[in-house]
Amino acid sequence: MKVPLIDLRAQYILLQDEIQQSIGKVLARQKFILDEEVSALERELALLTESNFAIGCASGTDALLLSLLALGIQPGDEVITTAYSFFATAGMISWVKAKPVFVDVDPETFQMDTQGVAEKVHSKTKAIIAVHLFGQCSNMEELARFNVPVIEDAAQAIGSTRNGRPAGSIGATGCFSFFPTKNLGGYGDGGLVTTQNEELAKRIRMLRSHGQQAQVYYHTLIGTNSRLDELQAAVLRVKLKHLKRWNEKRAQNAAFYNSRLNDLPLQLPRIAEGNSSNFHQYVIRCENRDGLKAYLAAEGIGSAIYYPVVLPLQPCFANLGHKPGDFPAAEMCSQTSLALPIYPELTIEQLGFVVRNISQFFKQ
């Protein structure tokens, strides 16, 4: 039996007729840039995230960039974020020539340590990027008390909630990714910014389209080209109808793992009080992570390491002067974490196969 880390073909088979019809309508209209599919998707996702505004853009990375630009982050400003995340989180801080200031994580939830934030906030701190890693939210209530704008990096958290509020609805902006492997994934890159603030929404809409406001060739701001494609929006609108059910199936798969792996020498995912998770990833921690990964691969089971190098120790941030041991919890997570298959199309037989092989690994 083969169990890939993710199987996009299994999802496509179930949706191919509806997706092809939706794409066909866009092709028939021959309108590919910021037309009715993008507008409809923005309305639907504003409703889902309980946000006043939703603005489609070219990627989750650009969602972060547009948020930083809209908030007026300047060269020399400091933006606090987690040491343990995908590169884009810190990369975009540097892209606007601000300084990323890293804090450690809670090793059980993988979320940013708010006490670490408290120790690093000062007058140069102009924003915080909270990463809702692996599908559950950061402690947004604690982060709000620092009185600086909080950007929610919700690239992995669509459909998740914090104390009943949807990811992306709590901070100054919410940043989502539609990368193909996300819970709501397109057929290429795509992203979205959500906000409750009308002025921020206005600025983001201009920034994504070269700083234009209403009139073509008249530029109020210096922006970029970061528009969500009509074809991607058409695909995403089809998939959006299934997102709630898919997230529920991911939670069921996580519960299956939890009930059958809890007596093994593993650290299973812990969902913090007040959070619901969309289980974008099911990440365990194992002392012999590399050995377990190799064993599963030999049996035809996919897994992945997120993330093998913490952000402060990436070569491009060497100028910040961080050294191994500065972020002990994040570094431990990078050395012991392993993501197991969790996608909603998994069968009970496949889940059982994964569990049996993990158990067998520890019996060697």
C-alpha positions in Angstrom: 0.0 0.0 0.0 1.2 3.5 -0.8 0.2 6.5 1.3 1.6 9.8 -0.1 2.0 12.8 2.1 -0.8 14.4 0.1 -2.7 13.2 -2.9 -4.1 16.0 -5.0 -5.2 13.7 -7.8 -7.6 12.0 -5.4 -9.3 15.4 -4.8 -9.3 16.3 -8.4 -11.1 13.1 -9.5 -14.0 14.0 -7.2 -14.3 17.6 -8.5 -13.0 17.5 -12.1 -16.4 18.0 -13.9 -17.4 21.0 -11.8 -13.9 22.5 -12.0 -13.7 22.1 -15.8 -17.1 23.8 -16.1 -16.1 26.7 -13.9 -12.8 27.2 -15.8 -14.7 26.9 -19.1 -16.9 29.8 -18.1 -13.9 32.0 -17.6 -12.4 30.9 -20.9 -15.7 31.7 -22.7 -15.8 35.2 -21.1 -12.1 35.9 -22.0 -11.8 38.1 -18.9 -8.8 37.0 -16.8 -7.9 39.9 -14.6 -10.0 41.0 -11.6 -13.4 40.1 -13.0 -16.4 38.5 -11.5 -14.8 35.3 -10.2 -12.3 37.2 -8.1 -15.0 39.5 -6.8 -17.3 36.6 -5.9 -14.5 34.8 -4.1 -13.5 37.9 -2.2 -17.1 38.2 -1.0 -17.4 34.5 -0.1 -14.1 34.5 1.9 -15.0 37.8 3.7 -18.1 36.0 4.8 -16.2 32.8 5.8 -13.6 34.8 7.8 -16.1 37.2 9.3 -14.0 40.1 7.8 -15.3 43.4 6.4 -13.0 43.1 3.4 -11.1 40.4 1.5 -8.6 41.3 -1.2 -7.3 38.6 -3.6 -3.6 38.7 -4.5 -0.9 36.6 -6.2 0.3 34.5 -3.3 0.4 34.1 0.5 3.9 35.7 0.4 2.5 38.8 -1.4 -0.3 38.9 1.2 2.3 39.4 3.9 4.2 42.0 1.7 1.0 44.0 0.9 0.1 44.0 4.6 3.5 45.3 5.7 3.4 48.0 3.0 -0.2 49.0 3.8 0.7 49.4 7.5 3.6 51.7 6.5 6.4 49.6 7.8 9.6 51.5 7.0 13.3 50.7 6.7 14.8 50.3 10.1 11.5 49.4 11.8 11.4 46.2 13.8 8.8 43.5 13.2 8.5 40.7 15.8 7.8 37.2 14.5 8.4 33.5 15.3 11.7 31.7 14.8 9.8 28.6 13.5 7.9 29.1 10.3 8.1 29.1 6.5 10.7 31.5 5.1 8.2 34.0 3.7 7.2 35.2 7.1 10.6 36.7 7.9 11.6 37.2 4.2 8.9 39.8 3.6 10.0 41.7 6.7 13.5 42.0 5.3 12.1 42.7 1.8 10.6 46.0 3.0 14.0 46.7 4.7 12.7 46.3 8.2 14.4 44.1 10.8 12.9 40.7 11.8 13.1 40.2 15.5 12.6 36.5 16.4 11.1 34.9 19.4 11.0 31.2 20.4 7.9 29.0 20.4 5.9 26.8 22.7 7.2 23.3 21.7 3.9 21.6 22.3 1.7 23.9 20.1 4.5 25.3 17.8 3.0 28.8 18.3 4.9 31.9 19.2 5.8 32.4 22.8 4.0 35.5 23.9 6.4 36.0 26.9 9.2 36.2 24.4 7.3 38.9 22.6 6.9 40.9 25.8 10.7 40.8 26.3 11.4 42.2 22.8 8.7 44.9 22.3 10.0 48.4 22.4 9.7 51.8 20.6 11.1 50.5 17.3 8.5 47.6 17.2 6.0 48.6 14.5 4.2 45.3 14.0 4.0 41.6 15.0 3.5 38.8 12.5 1.8 35.9 14.3 2.0 32.7 12.4 -0.9 30.3 12.9 1.4 27.3 12.3 0.1 23.9 11.1 -3.5 25.1 11.4 -4.1 26.5 14.9 -4.1 30.2 15.9 -1.5 32.0 18.0 -2.6 33.6 21.3 -4.1 36.7 19.7 -5.5 38.1 23.0 -2.0 38.2 24.5 -0.5 39.7 21.4 -3.1 42.4 21.2 -2.0 43.9 24.6 1.3 45.1 23.1 -0.6 47.9 21.2 1.1 47.4 17.8 -0.6 46.1 14.7 -0.7 42.3 14.5 -0.6 40.6 11.1 -2.0 37.1 11.1 0.0 34.8 8.9 -3.0 32.5 8.4 -1.6 30.8 5.3 -2.1 27.4 7.0 -5.2 28.2 9.0 -8.2 28.8 6.8 -11.3 27.7 8.7 -9.6 27.6 12.1 -10.8 29.7 15.0 -9.5 31.3 18.2 -12.2 31.6 20.9 -14.9 31.4 18.2 -13.4 34.0 15.9 -12.1 32.9 12.5 -8.4 33.1 11.7 -7.8 36.2 9.7 -10.5 38.3 11.5 -8.7 39.3 14.6 -5.5 41.2 13.7 -4.9 44.3 11.6 -4.8 41.9 8.5 -5.0 38.2 7.8 -2.8 36.6 5.2 -3.9 33.5 3.4 -2.2 31.2 0.8 -3.9 29.1 -1.9 -0.8 27.1 -2.7 -2.0 23.8 -4.2 -1.2 21.8 -1.0 -3.2 24.1 1.3 -6.6 23.1 2.7 -8.1 25.4 0.1 -5.5 25.1 -2.7 -5.6 26.4 -6.2 -3.9 25.1 -9.3 -0.9 27.5 -8.9 -0.1 30.4 -6.6 -2.7 32.6 -5.1 -3.4 34.5 -1.9 -5.7 36.8 0.0 -5.6 39.6 2.6 -8.5 40.1 5.0 -9.1 43.1 7.2 -11.8 44.9 9.2 -10.3 48.3 8.4 -11.6 50.1 5.3 -8.6 52.3 4.9 -6.2 49.3 5.0 -8.4 47.5 2.5 -8.3 50.5 0.1 -4.5 50.7 0.3 -4.1 47.0 -0.3 -6.3 47.1 -3.3 -4.2 49.9 -4.7 -0.9 48.3 -3.8 -1.8 45.0 -5.5 -2.4 46.9 -8.8 0.6 49.2 -9.2 -0.8 51.8 -6.8 -3.8 52.6 -9.1 -7.0 53.6 -7.4 -9.9 53.9 -9.9 -8.5 55.4 -13.0 -6.1 53.3 -15.1 -2.6 54.9 -15.6 -3.0 57.2 -12.6 -1.0 55.9 -9.6 -1.6 57.1 -6.1 1.0 54.8 -4.5 4.0 52.8 -5.7 2.6 49.3 -5.7 3.3 46.1 -7.5 1.5 43.5 -9.7 -0.1 41.1 -7.3 -3.5 40.2 -8.6 -5.3 36.9 -8.1 -6.1 35.3 -11.5 -9.7 34.7 -12.5 -8.9 31.1 -13.4 -7.5 30.5 -9.9 -10.6 32.1 -8.3 -12.9 29.9 -10.4 -11.1 26.8 -9.1 -11.1 28.1 -5.5 -14.8 28.9 -5.6 -15.6 25.3 -6.5 -13.3 24.0 -3.7 -14.6 26.4 -1.2 -18.0 24.6 -1.1 -16.2 21.6 0.3 -13.8 23.2 2.7 -15.8 22.7 5.8 -16.3 19.0 5.2 -12.6 18.6 4.3 -11.5 20.3 7.5 -13.9 18.1 9.5 -12.4 15.0 7.8 -8.9 16.2 8.7 -10.0 16.5 12.3 -11.3 13.0 12.2 -8.1 11.7 10.8 -6.2 13.6 13.6 -8.4 12.0 16.2 -7.7 8.5 14.7 -3.9 9.2 15.0 -4.3 10.5 18.5 -6.2 7.5 19.8 -3.7 5.0 18.3 -0.4 6.7 18.7 -0.8 8.0 22.3 1.1 5.1 23.9 4.2 5.5 21.7 7.3 7.6 22.6 6.0 10.5 20.5 4.9 14.1 21.2 1.5 14.3 19.6 0.0 17.7 18.5 -1.6 19.7 21.3 -4.4 22.1 20.4 -4.3 25.1 22.8 -7.4 26.0 24.9 -9.7 28.2 22.8 -8.4 27.0 19.5 -10.0 24.9 16.8 -7.5 23.6 14.2 -8.1 22.8 10.5 -5.2 20.3 10.8 -3.4 21.6 7.8 -0.6 19.4 9.1 -0.5 16.7 11.7 3.0 17.1 13.2 4.5 14.8 15.7 7.8 15.1 17.5 10.1 12.1 17.7 13.7 11.9 19.0 14.7 9.6 16.2 12.8 11.6 13.6 15.1 10.9 10.7 15.0 7.2 11.4 11.2 7.1 11.5 11.0 9.1 8.3 13.3 6.7 6.5 11.4 3.7 7.8 8.1 5.1 6.6 9.5 5.9 3.2 10.7 2.4 2.8 7.1 1.2 3.4 5.7 3.6 0.9 4.4 6.2 3.4 5.1 9.9 2.8 6.1 12.3 5.5 7.8 15.7 5.6 10.0 17.8 7.8 8.7 21.3 8.6 11.1 23.1 9.0 14.7 21.7 9.1 16.4 25.1 9.8 14.9 27.7 12.1 14.6 31.2 10.5 17.2 33.0 12.7 19.9 30.5 11.5 19.2 30.8 7.8 22.3 32.0 6.0 20.6 35.1 4.7 20.0 36.3 8.3 23.6 35.8 9.4 24.0 39.6 9.8 21.6 39.5 12.7 24.2 37.6 14.7 22.1 34.6 16.0 23.8 31.4 16.9 22.7 27.8 17.6 21.1 27.6 21.0 19.5 31.1 20.9 16.0 29.6 20.2 16.1 26.2 22.0 12.5 25.2 21.6 12.3 26.2 17.9 15.6 24.4 17.2 14.4 21.3 19.0 11.2 21.3 16.9 13.2 21.6 13.7 15.2 18.6 14.7 12.4 16.3 15.9 9.2 17.3 14.1 7.6 15.1 11.3 4.4 15.7 9.4 2.2 12.6 8.7 -0.4 12.3 5.9 -3.6 14.0 7.1 -5.5 15.0 3.8 -9.2 14.3 3.8 -9.2 11.7 1.0 -7.2 9.2 3.2 -9.1 5.9 3.7 -9.3 4.2 7.0 -7.1 1.4 5.5 -4.4 4.0 4.7 -4.6 5.5 8.2 -4.3 2.1 9.8 -1.3 1.3 7.6 0.4 4.5 8.8 -0.3 3.7 12.4 0.8 0.1 12.2 4.1 1.0 10.6 4.9 3.7 13.2 4.2 1.1 15.9 6.4 -1.4 14.2 9.2 1.1 14.0 9.3 1.3 17.8 9.3 -2.5 18.1 12.5 -2.9 16.1 
